[in-house]
Amino acid sequence: MELSLYTHAGQLPEAAAKGRHVVILDVLRASSTIVHACENGIERIIPVAEVEDATRLVSTLDRKKTLLGGEREGVKIEGFDLGNSPLEYASKKLKGKTLIFSTSNGTVAIAQSAPAREILIGCFLNLSAVASHLVSNRAKSVALLCAGNMGHLSLEDLVCGGHVIDRIVRSSRAKTDLNDGAIAARSLAACFEDVGEVVRGSSHGRRLAELGFEADLEFCSKIDKYGIVPIVEDGRISRKSIAG
């Protein structure tokens, strides 16, 4: 299995995603929110890169059954129903609903990975499930794509990717071939026993704390809370997520 890690979305051109299993890692907070929403019964999620795409799409759907969610610069988009805090996505709001979702980094990374053979959504909440899925499906070429923060590396995404890689290497019977990014991420993850410290201490984490989202930092630091792996198919993330 070839395991490559990319530190931000701009490092993986669309052409390089073709035919690969791509894991989107946006710990703070798009991946965590998507995984939590799938666990809480959302019917489907439509990730879009731009706010204009979201507002255009919602006009074509039943508004009573559709939610607009997302953020820019960490703050809920004006006129949207929900932001990007996973704690906003309670089950009573989601059941039977479609979520149109747009964020600064995570949904952009999803859009750029469109040619991939398979796009998975990963974070600390489901990292073992992601690793198990890739191993059990004998994936040959895997790209772990850290969404980063506006074109820059995010420490929490890198450490999360390192933990996924470590679980794959330890559990796979197949030979694993790591690129430099994957080697560095795995080594870095081994240095941090407390991922909560990573999340709180990262530049993105500190920024969210300033905005009042300390509870999100704690939630997004939970390891293996869920055993699901949301998968993007034809531009949609179904709540028919698979068990890892």
C-alpha positions in Angstrom: 0.0 0.0 0.0 1.3 3.4 -1.0 0.6 6.0 1.8 1.1 9.6 0.9 0.3 12.6 3.2 -0.2 16.1 1.9 -0.1 19.0 4.3 -2.8 21.2 2.7 -5.3 21.0 -0.1 -3.1 22.9 -2.6 -0.5 20.1 -2.5 -2.8 17.5 -4.2 -3.8 18.6 -7.7 -7.0 17.0 -9.0 -5.0 14.9 -11.5 -3.0 13.4 -8.7 -6.1 12.4 -6.9 -7.4 10.3 -9.8 -7.7 6.6 -9.0 -6.6 6.9 -5.4 -8.4 6.6 -2.1 -8.3 10.1 -0.6 -8.9 10.7 3.1 -9.9 14.3 3.9 -8.7 15.4 7.3 -10.1 18.7 8.7 -10.1 18.1 12.4 -11.1 21.7 13.2 -13.8 21.4 12.2 -15.4 20.2 8.9 -14.5 16.5 9.1 -15.6 16.3 12.8 -18.9 18.0 12.0 -19.6 15.7 9.0 -18.8 12.6 11.0 -21.0 13.8 13.9 -23.8 14.7 11.6 -23.7 11.3 9.9 -23.8 9.6 13.3 -26.8 11.8 14.3 -28.9 10.7 11.3 -28.6 13.4 8.6 -30.1 12.0 5.4 -27.4 13.4 3.1 -24.7 16.1 3.0 -23.9 18.0 -0.1 -20.4 19.6 0.3 -19.8 22.7 -1.8 -16.7 24.9 -2.1 -18.3 28.3 -2.4 -21.1 30.1 -0.5 -22.7 31.1 -3.8 -22.9 27.4 -4.8 -24.7 26.7 -1.5 -27.3 29.5 -1.9 -27.9 28.6 -5.5 -28.4 24.9 -4.7 -30.7 25.5 -1.8 -33.2 27.4 -4.0 -33.7 24.2 -6.0 -34.6 22.0 -3.0 -37.4 21.8 -0.5 -36.3 24.4 2.1 -38.3 22.7 4.8 -36.1 19.6 4.4 -32.9 21.4 3.7 -30.3 23.0 6.1 -27.6 25.4 5.1 -24.4 24.9 7.2 -20.9 26.3 7.1 -18.5 29.0 8.1 -16.0 31.6 6.9 -13.1 32.6 9.1 -14.6 30.3 11.8 -17.9 32.1 12.0 -21.3 31.0 10.8 -22.2 32.4 7.3 -24.8 35.1 7.4 -28.2 33.7 6.6 -27.2 30.0 7.1 -29.0 27.8 9.6 -25.9 26.3 11.2 -22.2 27.0 11.5 -19.4 24.6 11.6 -19.5 23.6 15.2 -20.3 19.9 15.5 -22.1 20.6 18.7 -24.8 22.4 16.7 -25.7 19.3 14.8 -28.0 17.6 17.2 -30.0 14.6 16.0 -33.4 16.3 16.4 -32.4 18.9 13.9 -31.0 16.5 11.3 -33.2 13.5 10.8 -34.6 13.3 7.3 -32.8 16.5 6.3 -30.3 17.4 3.6 -27.4 19.5 4.6 -25.7 21.8 2.1 -22.3 22.4 3.7 -19.6 24.9 2.8 -16.4 25.7 4.8 -13.2 27.6 4.3 -11.0 24.5 4.0 -12.7 21.1 4.3 -15.2 21.3 1.6 -12.7 22.9 -0.7 -10.4 19.9 -0.2 -13.3 17.6 -1.0 -14.0 19.4 -4.2 -10.4 19.2 -5.3 -10.4 15.5 -4.7 -13.4 14.8 -7.0 -11.4 12.5 -9.5 -10.5 10.1 -6.6 -11.6 6.5 -6.7 -13.0 7.0 -3.2 -13.2 10.0 -0.9 -13.4 9.3 2.9 -13.9 11.8 5.7 -11.6 11.3 8.7 -10.8 13.0 12.0 -9.9 11.9 15.5 -13.5 10.9 16.1 -13.2 8.0 13.6 -9.5 7.5 12.9 -9.4 3.8 13.7 -12.5 3.2 11.5 -10.8 5.0 8.6 -7.7 2.9 9.0 -9.7 -0.3 9.2 -11.7 0.5 6.1 -8.6 1.1 4.0 -6.9 -2.1 5.3 -9.9 -4.3 4.9 -10.5 -3.0 1.3 -6.9 -3.5 0.4 -6.4 0.0 -0.9 -3.3 0.2 -3.0 -2.8 4.0 -3.2 -3.9 6.2 -0.4 -3.6 10.0 -0.2 -4.2 11.6 3.2 -5.1 15.2 2.5 -4.9 17.6 5.4 -7.3 20.5 4.6 -5.0 22.9 6.5 -6.0 26.5 7.1 -6.1 28.8 4.1 -3.2 27.2 2.4 -1.1 26.6 5.4 -0.3 23.5 7.5 -2.6 22.7 10.5 -0.9 20.8 13.2 -4.0 19.0 14.3 -4.6 17.6 10.8 -1.0 16.5 10.5 -1.0 14.6 13.8 -4.4 13.0 13.0 -3.0 11.8 9.7 0.0 10.4 11.5 -2.2 8.4 13.8 -4.2 7.0 10.9 -1.0 6.0 9.1 0.4 4.3 12.2 -2.7 2.2 12.6 -2.6 1.2 9.0 1.1 0.2 9.2 0.6 -1.8 12.4 -2.5 -3.6 11.1 -1.8 -4.2 7.5 -0.2 -7.4 6.3 0.7 -5.7 3.0 4.0 -3.9 2.6 3.5 -0.1 3.1 5.4 2.5 1.2 5.3 6.0 2.9 6.2 9.3 1.3 8.1 11.9 3.3 4.9 13.6 4.5 3.6 10.3 5.8 6.8 9.5 7.6 7.0 12.9 9.2 3.3 12.8 10.3 3.7 9.4 11.8 6.8 10.4 13.7 5.2 13.6 14.9 2.0 11.8 16.1 4.2 9.5 18.2 5.5 12.6 20.1 2.0 13.6 21.2 0.3 11.4 23.8 -2.4 14.0 24.4 -4.1 15.0 21.1 -6.2 17.5 23.1 -3.0 19.4 23.8 -2.3 19.4 20.1 -5.8 20.7 19.2 -5.8 23.4 21.9 -2.2 24.5 21.2 -2.5 24.7 17.4 -2.9 28.1 15.8 -6.3 27.2 14.5 -7.3 25.9 17.9 -6.3 29.1 19.6 -8.2 31.1 17.1 -11.4 29.1 17.7 -10.9 29.5 21.5 -10.8 33.2 21.0 -14.1 33.0 19.1 -15.7 31.1 22.0 -15.5 27.5 20.7 -13.5 25.9 23.5 -16.2 23.1 23.7 -15.6 22.3 20.1 -11.9 21.8 20.8 -12.6 19.2 23.5 -15.2 17.4 21.3 -12.9 17.2 18.3 -10.1 15.7 20.4 -12.1 12.6 21.3 -10.4 9.5 19.7 -12.5 6.8 18.2 -15.8 8.1 19.5 -17.5 6.7 16.3 -17.1 3.7 14.1 -18.4 5.2 10.9 -16.6 6.4 7.8 -18.6 8.9 5.7 -17.9 8.4 2.0 -18.4 11.0 -0.8 -20.2 9.5 -3.7 -21.2 11.5 -6.8 -20.7 14.7 -4.8 -22.9 13.6 -1.9 -22.2 12.2 1.5 -24.9 9.8 2.5 -25.7 8.8 6.1 -25.4 5.3 4.8 -21.9 5.5 6.1 -20.0 2.3 6.4 -18.6 0.7 9.5 -14.9 0.7 9.7 
